[in-house]
Amino acid sequence: MTATGAPGVTALARLRALPGREAAVRDQALALVAPTRSEPGNRSYRPYEDPLAPGTWVVVEEWADAVSWEAHLASPHLAAALARSAGLLDGPPDVRVFGAG
């Protein structure tokens, strides 16, 4: 809970690169850090590559509230990354959201 009593939002996204696209997925995951961290309500945005499965990433995001999380989903930098991901990932990101309800 935040100081106002509103629950925060934690999102976990799992991404798997297509074979041969691992470096491009790494570049994209890391390129999203700065613009996402500058968004209102973002508490943290941390991408991690699985050391046992190169090209597989988990991104951990923490947001102050559901409004800031939803604004992130509509952000231009995320929309551009998702548009590029069709040629980089083996499927859509597997996103799990906690605390939004």
C-alpha positions as CSV (number, residue, x, y, z in Angstrom):
1,M,0.0,0.0,0.0
2,T,1.1,3.5,-0.6
3,A,1.0,6.4,1.9
4,T,-2.5,7.2,0.6
5,G,-3.7,3.6,1.1
6,A,-3.9,2.9,-2.6
7,P,-2.3,-0.4,-3.6
8,G,0.7,-0.2,-5.8
9,V,1.0,-2.3,-9.0
10,T,3.8,-4.9,-9.7
11,A,4.0,-6.3,-13.2
12,L,6.2,-9.2,-14.3
13,A,6.7,-9.6,-18.1
14,R,8.5,-12.7,-19.5
15,L,10.0,-12.3,-23.0
16,R,11.7,-15.0,-25.2
17,A,13.8,-14.0,-28.1
18,L,13.5,-15.7,-31.5
19,P,16.6,-17.6,-32.3
20,G,19.3,-15.2,-33.6
21,R,17.4,-12.2,-32.2
22,E,18.8,-12.3,-28.6
23,A,21.0,-9.2,-29.0
24,A,18.1,-7.2,-30.4
25,V,15.8,-8.2,-27.5
26,R,18.6,-7.3,-25.0
27,D,19.0,-3.9,-26.6
28,Q,15.3,-3.2,-26.6
29,A,14.8,-4.3,-23.0
30,L,17.6,-2.1,-21.8
31,A,16.5,0.8,-24.0
32,L,13.1,0.9,-22.2
33,V,14.7,1.5,-18.8
34,A,15.3,5.2,-19.0
35,P,12.0,6.3,-20.6
36,T,10.0,4.1,-18.3
37,R,11.8,5.2,-15.2
38,S,11.0,8.8,-16.1
39,E,7.2,8.1,-16.2
40,P,5.1,9.5,-13.4
41,G,4.3,6.8,-10.8
42,N,7.1,4.5,-11.8
43,R,9.0,3.1,-8.8
44,S,11.2,0.7,-10.6
45,Y,11.8,-1.0,-13.9
46,R,14.3,-3.8,-13.9
47,P,15.0,-6.2,-16.9
48,Y,16.8,-9.4,-16.1
49,E,18.2,-12.0,-18.6
50,D,17.9,-15.6,-17.4
51,P,21.5,-16.8,-17.1
52,L,20.4,-20.4,-17.9
53,A,18.3,-19.4,-20.9
54,P,20.0,-16.6,-22.9
55,G,17.5,-14.6,-24.8
56,T,14.8,-15.1,-22.1
57,W,14.1,-12.0,-20.1
58,V,11.9,-11.1,-17.1
59,V,11.1,-7.5,-16.6
60,V,9.9,-6.5,-13.1
61,E,8.0,-3.2,-12.9
62,E,6.6,-1.4,-9.9
63,W,4.1,1.4,-10.1
64,A,2.5,3.7,-7.6
65,D,-1.0,2.8,-8.7
66,A,-3.2,1.4,-11.5
67,V,-3.5,4.8,-13.1
68,S,0.3,5.1,-13.7
69,W,0.5,1.5,-14.8
70,E,-2.3,2.0,-17.4
71,A,-0.6,5.3,-18.6
72,H,2.6,3.3,-19.1
73,L,0.7,0.8,-21.3
74,A,-0.3,3.7,-23.5
75,S,3.1,5.3,-23.6
76,P,4.7,5.9,-27.1
77,H,8.0,4.1,-26.2
78,L,6.2,1.0,-25.1
79,A,3.9,1.0,-28.1
80,A,6.9,1.3,-30.4
81,A,8.7,-1.6,-28.6
82,L,5.6,-3.8,-28.8
83,A,5.3,-3.1,-32.5
84,R,8.9,-4.1,-33.0
85,S,8.6,-7.2,-30.9
86,A,6.7,-9.2,-33.5
87,G,10.0,-9.8,-35.3
88,L,12.0,-10.3,-32.1
89,L,10.0,-12.5,-29.8
90,D,8.7,-16.0,-30.1
91,G,5.3,-14.8,-29.0
92,P,3.6,-11.9,-27.1
93,P,5.1,-11.0,-23.8
94,D,3.6,-13.1,-20.9
95,V,2.6,-10.3,-18.5
96,R,1.3,-10.9,-14.9
97,V,0.0,-8.0,-12.9
98,F,-0.3,-8.0,-9.1
99,G,-2.0,-5.5,-6.9
100,A,-4.1,-3.7,-9.5
101,G,-7.4,-4.7,-8.0
